[in-house]
Amino acid sequence: MKKHNFYAGPSILTPYTIKNTADAVIDFANTGLSILEVSHRSKEFQAVMDDAQALVKELLEVPEGYHVLFLGGGASLQFAMVPFNLLKTKAAYLDTGVWAHKAVKEAKLFGEVDVVASSEDKNYNYIPRGYEVPSDVDYFHYTTNNTIYGTEIRKDPDVKARLVADMSSDIFSRQVDVSKYDIIYAGAQKNLAPAGATIIIVREDALGHVDRPIPTMLNYKTHADKGSMFNTPPVLPIFSALQTLRYYKEVGGIKELEKRDLDKAAKLYEAIDGSRIFESTVPNHEDRSIMNVCFVLKPEYAELEKPFMEFATSKGIVGIKGHRSVGGFRASLYNALPMESVDVLVGAMKEFDKKH
């Protein structure tokens, strides 16, 4: 039976990425060596790094004056690296979920943090509005997409402060005005590659402004100066990322990917809103994520949660169990997920709805 992979991360990858990565595990670039054992200093892998960085710049239309880095440590390490490199006195943060909240906690180790708004009061089921970002902060940090709660900010903010964004779960799903940002970072395991690599896009003139000593490995300038080759990078995930980036370019780039993602999300939300037994956890349509669709059974049908999970599993649907802090179900619609899988999930929901 074909599996339909809705896991939130590590998540579905394109067949193109999986096949090319599997081939390289056997023989990388006709070297007679596996990608698992090749030197990161070899000319063959240097070409992988160069091509991956160039494709990120091309697909996201990154302007001059930015570095594209591939580092380890996941997006969680960036919660500390960002303030280590940018926070002199005070930073502003928007609290829209678990990961944003953790970023706030780390930043407080380095200076004052002004949480300009939070949606914690309603278990993060909405995006705050009407807040102001002070002009005297060193930077403003926000999380574009909240995987656990199913909310998303799909418009680049207009703020006077330096702008930093965690785009871990929706990077490459919409067009971004990179010129507005000093730092964009994203864990690769959602829309790009297997777990193990983190992509960082950092503006050159954002570096070198703090007086504190920064440990060598936590200094963006270290990695920018060495093209992400200061130490051994996560070789396999970067190779897989290159395959995904090539696939993205081949299918038409960000504009086409965004169209597909919007179509998939629209179909699933329509099914949820039209159901007698299911409902979205995010009431405001404008706040709903197109990457992570969270929904639950209406209170009067709550006892059907386990039966629906079993029914979905019988259809080859995997990875839709909601996070424990929200419950219910979560369908992650990352770029690699085909419309066919959404159709199977929608069909299962409608069939289950009719039965009950």
C-alpha positions in Angstrom: 0.0 0.0 0.0 1.3 3.5 -0.9 2.0 5.6 2.1 0.9 9.3 2.3 3.4 11.1 4.5 2.0 14.0 6.5 4.7 14.0 9.2 5.7 17.5 10.5 9.4 16.8 10.4 11.6 15.1 9.5 9.1 15.0 6.6 8.4 13.9 3.1 11.1 14.5 0.4 10.7 14.5 -3.3 11.4 11.2 -5.1 14.0 13.1 -7.1 15.8 13.9 -3.9 15.6 10.4 -2.5 16.7 8.7 -5.6 19.7 11.0 -6.3 20.8 10.8 -2.7 20.5 7.0 -2.6 22.6 6.8 -5.8 25.2 9.0 -4.2 25.4 6.8 -1.2 26.6 4.1 -3.5 28.8 6.2 -5.8 29.1 10.0 -5.4 30.0 12.0 -8.6 31.7 9.0 -10.2 34.4 9.1 -7.5 33.9 5.4 -6.6 33.3 6.7 -3.0 30.0 7.1 -1.1 28.8 10.5 -0.2 28.9 9.1 3.3 32.7 8.8 3.2 33.9 11.4 0.8 36.1 14.3 2.1 34.3 17.6 2.4 37.5 19.2 1.1 37.2 17.3 -2.2 36.6 19.3 -5.3 33.5 17.2 -5.9 31.8 18.2 -2.6 33.0 21.8 -2.9 31.0 21.9 -6.1 27.9 20.6 -4.2 28.3 23.4 -1.6 28.8 26.1 -4.2 25.8 24.9 -6.3 23.5 24.7 -3.3 24.4 28.2 -2.1 24.0 29.6 -5.6 20.6 27.9 -6.1 19.3 29.3 -2.7 20.3 32.8 -3.9 18.6 32.2 -7.3 15.4 30.7 -6.1 14.9 33.3 -3.3 16.3 36.2 -5.3 18.8 36.9 -2.6 20.4 40.3 -3.3 24.1 41.2 -3.2 25.6 41.5 0.2 24.3 38.3 1.7 25.9 35.0 2.7 24.2 31.6 2.4 25.4 29.2 5.1 24.8 25.5 5.7 25.5 24.7 9.4 24.7 22.0 11.9 22.8 22.4 15.2 19.3 22.8 13.8 17.2 26.0 14.1 17.3 25.6 17.9 21.0 26.6 17.9 20.0 29.8 16.0 17.9 30.8 19.0 21.2 31.5 20.7 23.4 32.4 17.7 21.2 35.2 16.6 21.3 37.2 20.0 25.0 36.2 20.4 25.8 38.0 17.2 23.2 40.8 17.1 21.9 41.6 20.6 23.7 44.5 22.3 21.1 45.9 24.6 17.5 45.0 23.7 15.7 42.9 21.1 12.0 42.6 20.2 10.3 39.2 19.8 6.8 38.1 18.6 5.6 35.1 20.6 3.4 32.9 18.4 4.2 29.4 19.6 6.6 26.9 21.2 9.6 27.7 19.0 9.1 31.4 19.2 8.8 31.1 23.0 12.1 29.1 23.1 13.8 31.7 21.0 12.7 34.4 23.6 14.1 32.3 26.4 17.5 32.0 24.8 17.7 35.7 23.8 17.1 36.7 27.5 20.6 35.2 28.3 22.2 38.0 26.2 20.2 41.1 26.9 16.7 42.7 27.4 13.9 41.2 25.4 10.7 43.0 24.6 7.9 40.6 23.7 5.8 42.9 21.7 2.8 40.6 21.5 1.9 37.0 22.3 -1.0 34.6 21.4 -0.3 32.3 24.3 -3.6 33.4 25.9 -5.5 31.3 23.4 -3.0 28.4 23.1 -1.4 30.2 20.1 -4.4 29.7 17.8 -4.1 33.1 16.2 -1.5 35.7 15.0 -1.3 38.9 17.1 -2.0 42.2 15.4 -1.8 45.8 16.2 1.5 45.6 18.1 4.4 48.1 17.6 8.1 47.2 17.3 10.2 49.8 19.1 12.7 51.6 16.8 15.5 51.4 19.4 15.8 47.6 19.5 18.8 45.8 18.0 16.5 43.6 15.9 12.9 42.2 15.7 12.6 38.4 15.6 9.5 36.4 14.5 8.6 32.9 13.5 6.9 32.8 10.1 5.1 29.4 10.5 4.1 27.6 13.7 4.2 23.9 13.0 2.5 22.8 16.3 -0.4 25.2 16.2 -1.0 25.7 12.5 -0.7 29.4 12.2 1.5 31.3 9.7 2.6 34.9 8.7 2.8 35.0 5.0 3.8 38.7 4.6 7.1 40.2 5.3 6.7 42.8 8.1 7.6 46.4 7.6 9.6 47.4 10.7 12.3 50.0 11.3 14.5 47.6 13.2 16.8 44.9 11.8 14.6 41.9 10.9 15.2 38.2 11.8 13.0 35.3 10.9 12.8 31.6 11.7 11.4 30.2 8.5 12.1 26.5 9.3 8.8 25.1 8.2 7.7 27.4 5.3 10.9 28.5 3.5 10.6 28.0 -0.3 6.8 28.0 0.0 6.3 31.7 -0.8 8.2 34.6 -2.3 10.2 36.5 0.3 11.7 40.0 0.1 15.1 38.9 1.5 16.3 42.5 1.4 14.1 43.3 4.4 16.0 40.8 6.6 19.3 40.7 8.3 19.0 37.0 9.1 16.7 34.2 7.8 17.3 30.7 9.2 15.6 27.4 8.7 16.1 23.8 9.8 16.3 21.7 6.6 14.1 18.8 7.7 10.8 20.4 6.6 11.1 21.7 3.0 14.6 20.9 2.0 16.5 17.9 3.2 16.9 15.2 5.9 17.6 16.5 9.4 21.1 17.6 10.2 21.6 20.9 8.3 20.4 24.4 8.9 20.3 27.1 6.2 21.1 30.6 7.2 20.9 33.7 5.0 22.8 36.5 6.7 23.4 40.1 5.6 27.1 41.0 5.5 26.7 44.3 7.3 24.7 42.7 10.1 27.9 41.1 11.4 30.5 42.5 13.8 28.4 45.0 15.8 28.5 43.5 19.3 31.4 44.0 21.7 31.2 40.7 23.5 33.7 37.9 22.5 31.9 35.3 20.4 33.1 31.7 20.5 34.5 30.9 17.1 31.9 28.3 16.1 29.0 30.6 17.1 30.2 33.5 15.1 28.4 33.9 11.8 31.5 35.7 10.4 33.6 32.5 10.9 31.3 30.5 8.6 30.7 33.4 6.2 34.5 33.9 5.7 35.0 30.2 5.0 31.9 29.5 2.9 30.4 27.1 5.5 33.6 25.1 5.3 35.3 26.2 8.6 34.6 22.8 10.0 33.2 19.6 8.6 29.6 20.5 7.4 26.7 18.0 7.4 27.6 16.5 4.0 24.7 14.2 3.3 21.9 16.7 4.1 23.6 19.4 2.1 23.8 17.0 -0.9 20.1 16.2 -0.5 19.3 19.9 -0.2 21.0 20.5 -3.5 18.8 17.8 -5.1 15.7 19.4 -3.7 16.8 22.9 -4.9 17.4 21.5 -8.4 13.9 20.0 -8.3 12.4 23.3 -7.2 14.1 25.1 -10.1 13.0 22.4 -12.6 9.3 22.6 -11.6 9.2 26.4 -12.0 10.6 27.9 -8.8 9.0 29.5 -5.8 6.0 30.9 -7.7 4.9 27.5 -8.9 5.6 25.9 -5.5 3.5 28.5 -3.7 0.6 27.9 -6.2 0.7 24.2 -5.5 0.8 24.7 -1.7 -2.1 27.1 -1.8 -4.2 24.7 -3.8 -3.4 21.8 -1.4 -4.2 23.8 1.7 -7.4 25.2 0.1 -8.7 21.8 -0.6 -8.0 20.4 2.9 -9.4 23.5 4.7 -12.6 23.3 2.5 -13.1 19.7 3.6 -12.6 20.6 7.3 -14.9 23.6 7.2 -17.5 21.6 5.3 -17.4 18.7 7.7 -20.1 17.9 10.3 -17.6 16.3 12.7 -14.2 18.0 12.1 -13.2 21.6 12.8 -10.1 23.8 12.4 -8.1 24.8 15.5 -7.4 28.2 13.9 -10.7 30.1 13.5 -9.3 33.1 11.5 -8.7 32.0 7.9 -6.0 34.7 7.5 -4.0 33.1 10.2 -4.1 29.5 8.9 -0.9 27.9 7.9 -0.7 26.3 4.4 2.1 24.1 5.6 0.7 22.6 8.8 -3.1 22.2 8.9 -4.3 21.5 12.4 -7.8 20.2 13.0 -9.8 18.3 15.7 -13.1 16.5 16.1 -15.9 18.7 17.4 -16.6 18.1 21.1 -19.6 15.9 20.5 -17.5 13.6 18.4 -14.3 13.6 20.5 -14.6 9.9 21.2 -14.0 9.2 17.5 -10.4 10.4 17.5 -8.8 6.9 17.9 -11.2 5.3 15.4 -10.4 8.0 12.8 -6.6 7.5 13.3 -7.1 3.8 12.7 -9.3 4.4 9.7 -6.7 6.9 8.2 -3.9 4.4 8.8 -5.9 1.8 6.9 -5.8 4.1 3.9 -2.0 4.5 4.0 -2.1 7.9 5.7 0.7 8.4 8.2 1.9 11.3 10.4 -1.4 13.1 11.1 -1.5 12.8 14.9 -1.6 16.3 16.3 1.0 17.6 18.8 0.1 16.8 22.4 -0.4 20.5 23.2 -3.2 20.8 20.6 -4.4 17.3 20.2 -6.5 16.1 17.3 -4.8 16.0 13.9 -2.1 17.8 11.9 -1.5 17.3 8.2 1.8 18.8 7.0 1.5 19.9 3.4 5.2 20.6 2.6 6.4 21.2 -1.0 7.2 17.5 -1.7 3.7 16.3 -0.8 1.6 15.6 -3.9 -2.0 16.6 -4.3 -2.8 12.9 -4.6 -2.0 12.5 -0.9 -4.3 15.5 0.0 -7.1 13.8 -2.1 -6.7 10.6 -0.1 -6.9 12.4 3.2 -9.9 14.4 2.2 -11.6 11.3 0.8 -11.0 9.5 4.1 -12.4 12.4 6.1 -15.5 12.5 4.0 -16.0 8.7 4.1 -15.5 8.7 7.9 -17.9 11.7 8.3 -20.6 9.9 6.3 -20.3 6.8 8.5 -20.7 8.7 11.7 
